[in-house]
Amino acid sequence: MLLTADAKGVFPIAPTPFFDDGAIDTASVDRMTDFYLSCGSTGLTVLGQLGEAPKLEHAESVAVAGQVIRRAARLPVVVGVSAPGFAAMRALTHEVMAQGAAGVMIAPPNTLRTDDQIVNYYRQAVEAIGADVPFVLQDYPLTFSVQMTPAVIRRIVQELPSCVMLKHEDWPGLEKISTLRGFEKDGSMRHISILCGNNGLFLDYEVERGADGANTGYSFPDMLCDVVRLNAAGDREAAHDLFDAHLPLLRYEQQPGAGLAVRKYVMMRRGILTSAAQRRPASPMSATARAEVEHLLTRLARHDKRAALPPA
């Protein structure tokens, strides 16, 4: 089941579950995967930016990816393979593709500055992993400090047929989506899937601009699935009403440096993860932050009963 340019819906970015001692919690991996399957996800992404991939040994990365691929057998699974060098990227890519991954996601190193450098990097990445491996182009300038203009994305898409999806995480980025879809309409760029990140913070209008869905890790991915579904059904106001109810928690969870702790905490509160632990180095939540998240959940529960959780 290889990833194609027609991918739509929601591909949640899965966190890596750990016990408090830093060991991988394999039971939570299965429970988390089952939850994603049950809530309407159309695919999954593991070892992404907030999957703590740099904290895993190579064998652990292969094992986690393989476990999710086997558990989510009916959905395409994309694996993040970004690495400082192409040797490590190639090794991980070949192992996860052999296990049945649908494709890989590649983020740019923060040393790239010019359009030519960006295009050349992805050209070399494809040479390293193989032109037969579908890949997701991750555009996240707020984290990677690499500015990809619509023109450079078009160059990558046109020169590298194995680029089938853009993970759009520019901010602001609505005009970029419109420009890319405009390239498709005028025939200067072939069609690719566009799934959006940034915790879904702008998903309500991103799908209206032409994005195909979300590729992010919000602790209520079932809400993201509902928003994409409602939008596709033409029920615009219901989609916005649901999204607006979640916006305060979305915003809180999007805080740089703190977001993963919040996400894992809420997923633990929802019974998806056994522990909210991150592998060290980690940034645990303070008691005050936990109280704020509980307050946000209480307020959200007035509009979405999925947030009505048992007392902590």
N, C-alpha and C positions, 0 to 999 in steps of 0.2 A: 504494500500500500504506500506508494510514493506520493509525496506532497506535490500538488499541482497549483497552477496559477488560478484555478477556480475555487480555491479554499475560501470558505465563508464561516461566519458564526463566531464562536468564542473558543480560543485555545488558551486556557488558563496557564499562567506561569506557576509551576508547582514549587513550593518551598521544599527543602530537604529536611525531613523530620529527624530530630536528634533526641536522645535521652539527656538528662541533666549532666551526665558525665561525658557527653560528646559522642557517644556511640550512635550509629545510625539506627533509627527505630523502624525496623522493617514492617512491623504490624501496622504502624501509622502510614507507611507508604501505601500499603494495600487499602487501608480504610480511606485515605485521601483520594486515591485513584477511583475507588468505587463511588465516592461522593461526586467527583467531577463527572463521572459517567452518568450518575443519576440526575444531575441538575441541568442536563441539556448541552453539555460541552460538545463541540464538533471535532476537537482535537486537544492535544496536550503539549506543553513544552516543559522539559526538565533541564536542570543545570543552566538556568538562565541567570540574569544579573543578580536576582535576589534568591537564587537557589544555592548560594554559598559555594558555588563550584570551585573557586580557588582554594577553599579549605579542605577539599577532598583529595585523597590520593587517587592516582589514575585507576587503580583496580576498584576503588569505591565508586568512582564516577560510572564506570562500566556496569557495576553491579546495580546501582540505583536506576540507571537508564534501562537496563535489561528487565528489572523487576516491573517497572511501570509499563514498558512495552508489552510484556506478557500479560499483565493484568488488564490493560486497556486494549485488548486484542482487536476490537472492532473500530478503534479510532486511530487516526494517524498521530504519531508521537514525534515531535521535533526535539532534538538534543542540542543544547548549546555547546559548541566546541571551541570557542574563542580561547586563544593561548598566545603567549609571547612569541612563540616560534611555530613554523609550519610542521615541524616533525611531530610535536605533541598533538597538533590539530589533526594531522593526517592519521596518527595512530588511533586517537579516540574516535574519529569519524569512521574509520574502517571497522572498528570493533562494534560500534553501536548500529551501523548499517547492517552488519552481518547478523545482528540480533533482531532486526526487523524495524529499525527506525525509519520514519517516512522522509526524513531530511535533517539538515543541521542548520543552526543559526550562528552567524559569524558577525561579531562586533569589530569595529575598526580600532586599531591601537591609537592612543592619544598623540602619537608623534606625527600623524598625517596632517598636512596643512593645505596643499594645493589639490585641485581637481585631478591632475595627472597622478599625483601620489596616491590618491584614494582609489582611482580606477586601477592603477597598476597593482595595488595591494590585493584587491579582489581578484584580479586576473591571476596573480601568483597563488592566491588561496585556492582557486579552482584547479590550477595545475597541480597543487599539492594533494587535494582530496579526491580529485577526479571529476571530470565534466559530467559524469553520469549521476552525481549526487545532487539532488535538489537542495538549494540553500536559501535561507532567509537573510535578507540584508537588514541589519539592525541600525537604525538611524536614531541615535540618542545623544545629541550634542550636549545636553546638560550634564551628562555623566562622562562621556568620552572626549569632550572638547573638540570634536571633529564636525565641521559644518558641511553637510551635504546639501547642495542646492538641488532643486528639481532637475536642472540640466545634467548634473553629475550622476544622479540616480538614473536618469534616462540613458546615459552612456553605459552604465553598468548593465542595465537591463537589456540594452540592444546588443552589447558586445558579448554578454555571458548568458546563453540560453538557460543555464541551470539555475539562474536567479528567478525564483517563482513567486516570492513573497517579499514585501517590505514590511518590517516591523516599524511602524511610524511612531516616533516618540519625540518629535520636535515640539517646541513650545515657545511661542505660539506656532501652530502648524496647520490650521484649517486652510489657509490659502495654498499651502504646499499640496494638500490633497487635491484641491480643485485644479491646480496647475497640472499635476500628474494625470488626472483623469482627462484634462484638456488635451494633453499630449496623445492620449489614446484616441480621443475623438478625431484629432487631425491626422492620425496615422503615423505620427513621428515616434511613437513608442508602443510596443506590444502590450497587451493586457497582463497585469500581474495582480495577485491578491494584495490588498492592503489591510492589515490588522493593526490596531492601535494599542499603545501602552500607556505610560504615565498614570498607572493605577486606574485607568478608565476615566480620568478627571474631566475629559472633554468628549467622552464617547457620545453624548446625546447629539451633538452637532457634527461630530466626525462621520457618523454613519449617514447623516443627511448630506454631507459633502461628497460622499462616494466611497467611504471606507466600507470594507466588507465585514467588519466586526472588531473584536478585541483580542489582544494577545498580552494579557497582563495578569496580575496576581492578587487583586482585591480579595478581601476575606469573605465577601459575598459574591462569588462568581455566578451564583444562580441569579442574582439581580442583573448582572451584565448580560447573561443569556436572555433574560426576559426583555431587557431594553432592546437588544438586537432583534429579537423575535417580534416585538410589538411594532418596531419601526418598519420591519419588512412587511408586516401585515397592514401597514398604513395607519396604524393607531398612534398617531404622533403625540397627542396630548397625554395619553396614558403612559407612553414611554417617558415623556418628560416629567410627569408627576412622580413616577417611581424613582427616576434618576434623582430628582430634586430632593426626595426624602433621604437618600443615601449620601448626598453631597457633603454634609458636615463630616461624616466618618471617612468618606473618600479623601477629603482634604487632610484630615488628621493623619491618616495612614500614609499619605504621600510625603510626609516630612523626610527630607534627606537625612540619612543616618539613623532615623528612629522608626522608619516605616516597617521594616521587616519585623522588629520586635512587636509592634502593634498588630501586624497581620497574623503572626504566629499566635499571639495571645488570643485574638478573637477566634481563630480557627481551633485553638484548644478549648475555648469556652463553648464553641459549637459542637464539641465532641469529635472533631475530625482528627486532631493531633492529641497525643498523650501528654506532650510537654511543649511549652513555648520556647524551649531552649534553642540557642544558637551555638554553633561551634565557635570556640575562641579563635581570634579576638572577637569579642561580642559587645553589644551595647544594650544591656538589659533595661527594662522599663523600671522607672521609679514608682513608688507607691502612689504618688500624685498622678502620674501619667495613667496608671491603671484605673484610678478613680475617675479620671476624665473620660477614658474609654467606656467605662461602665455607664457613665452619665449619657454619653452619646448613644450607646446601645438602648438605654431606657427610652430616650427620645425617639430613636428610630422605630422602636417597637410600636409606637402609636400609629405608625403608617405601614409597617411591614412586620407581620407577626413572626417572621423568621428570626428577628432580633430579640424576641421575648425569650430570654434564656433563664434557666434556673439560677438561683443566687450563687455567686462565686464562692 
